[in-house]
Amino acid sequence: MSVTTTIKPQTTSPAATSDGDSKPFRPAPFAEANQQFLVGETLYLRALEPGDGQHPTVWRDSPYPINTDKAEELIKKEIEKPGPGKTVRLLACRRVDDQPVGVATYSTWNWLNGDASVYADPAYGDAAGAYRAEMLGLIVPWLLDERDLMVVWVNVAGNDRALIEAAGAIGMHQATCLREAYWLNGRREDWLTFEGLNRGWEAKLGRPEAGITVGCAPDDPRRRFEGAPSAIFRHPAGDPPKDALMVGDRIFLRAYTPDDARRESTWGRQESETFFDNGRGLHSAHGLERWNRKHMDDDPAGWVRFAIVLKETGEFIGSNGIADIDWVHKTAETESFIPNTAYRGGGYGSEAKHLLLAYSFERLGLHTVRSYVWGPNTRSQAALRKQGYRDAGRFHWTGLKNAEWTHDMSFDLLADEWRERIGGR
């Protein structure tokens, strides 16, 4: 696809407007800037500036359009946002004419590991793939070799051959595969995550075990399926409990309440189990209530949370939810926890998970769900497999426990697999 663009002269100094305000700063053209890093064969990366809002389709990877005024507003908020965990976007421009063509993005909470992504405006057609590949070859080595991150993860669609080849060319390997998790151009594609390791840390710690080495092949031995048909999905006889959204044999799911938060906060103080990724923690009842209440503000929601309640007594015992809901790709992450220790190990968590899956696939129409588990927590991994999830790979060097680096396991479950498991309902 050929794109002809007229480039206006840029200036490095702001000019006064009629009302006394300054026009947005315009970065120096590449030919004048003498930039020394993050420069490729045809592209260079630079910081976003107010004024780049005139190119919203270039730096914003979203199916929902915005105009240039809104784009300017978002850019200013992003630039001025302080604190750790900030997402940083670097605009990719062509060296020959300074035309913006895409964006490279990275984020990290702790400067030990981080996520990166690359995006090129699809309007550039076949050239967009080459732009993405070149951006990846700039951003990942910079984060690993100069910013000294231990590991960098990049998500790639299974049909993006240009980016897959680019990841291999810079020494990244495939860590996970979430099957059919992307909806692109009218068809389902796998969600691959590639992992780049810091060479210095790899020399000290050794190369960790591979994640998924056979792509997304259904016969990969890591994709074992240990689930068995269950009668839990039948509709129980009789009237449902008050406020129930999903009802099982022994429990039901309803909205989370302030009283649930007070109980959960108290149980947290009584926790005797130390086998958590970051140990035990204390949470205020007010904080728990506000956090759960916050998820109720959006419609459609991005995170749906439930209280897990005993049918016989109405007693609250825990909570679960569907996080990071993507309404375009029809995917989400499942999560659950039973803080009431009296009801751990009795199958209540699994029963609640089955109700959550029924809600995800039947009520919301999701196509696939995923879950992540701390590597040493083999008990939770076994529970996911019995619930029907399949192994999808692992993320290395995600945290520390007992002075050793640990990893996280990834799992996925397709709606069709779930329906087959419950008898095709």
C-alpha positions, 0 to 999 in steps of 0.5 A: 500500500502506498501512502503519500504524506506532506510533512510540515516543517518542524521546530524545536521551540514553541511559538506564541498563539494569539491568546498568549499560550504556547503551541505544543513543542515539536521534536527536532527532525531526525536529520537534526537531532543526532539521536544516539539510540533506539534508531533502526535501519528505517525507523527511530523511536522518540517520546510522545509529545503534545501535538502528536494527537494529530496522529491518533490511529498511529499510536493508539491500538484500539478499535474505538475511534477518537478525534484529535482533541481527545487524543491530545487530552489522553497524551497529556494525561499519560505524559503527566502521570507519575508513579511506578507501573506507568505505561510508556509509549515511544512513537515510531517515526520514519527516518527519511521524513519523520512521519509517525507510523506506529508506537512501541510500548513498555511497562514495568512495576519493579524494573525487574521484569516488564511487558512490551508491545509494538503497533503499526497503523494498519493503513500502511498495509504490508509495510506495517508488518516490517515496521512492527518487526523493526520496532521489536528489534529496537525496544526489547534489546534496549530494555534487556541490555541497557535498562537491565530488565531480567525478562521482557514479555511480548504478546503476538498473534499466532498469524503474525509471521513477521513479528514471530520471526523478529522475536526469534531473530533477537533471541526470544522464545515462546513462553505461552500459548492461549488458544483462539484468544484473539478475534482478528479479521473475522477468524480466531487466532492464538495468543502467543507470548514470547519471552526475552531473557537478560543474558547476564542473568541467564549466565548466572541462573542458567536457562530456565525450562521452556514454556511451550515448545510445540506451539499450540499443538493439541497433542503437546504433552504439556496440554494434558486434560484431567477433567471429568464430566460433572453434574454440577451444571444442572439447574437445582430444583426449587426457588433460587436463594435471594440475590443469587446469580448462579446456583449450584448444589451447595453454593450460589454466587451473588454480588459482593457486599460491605458485610462480606468485606468485613468478614474477609478482612477479619479472616485475613488476620486469622490466616495460618497458611504462609504458602502464598507467592508474597506471603500473608497480607492484611487488608482493611474492610474499607479497602476491600469494599471500595475495591469490589465496589469499583468494579461495579461502576462500569457497564459493560464491566471489565471485571465481574466479582462474586461472593461465594455463599453456602445455600443452606445457611447463607454464609459467605465463604469466599469470592471469585471473579472474571477479570480483564474482560475483552468484549472484542476478543471475548476473553477474560481471566478467572480468579478465586479465593476462599479466605474462610479456612473451614471451607478449603479442601472440601470442593467448594472452590471447584464448585464455585469455579464451575458456576463462574465458568457457566456464567462466563460462557453462557451468560457473557458469551466468552470464547475462552478464559485463562488463569495464572498460578504461582509456580510452586503452588502445585495444588492450585495447578492440579485443581485447574486441570481437574476443572478442565483447564489445559497447560498453556506455558510458563513465565520465568523469573516472575518473583522471589520465594525463599531466596530463589527465583520462581515462575508463573504457570499459564492455563486456558479453557475454551468454551467448546471444551467446557460445553463438551465436558458438561454434555454439550448443553 
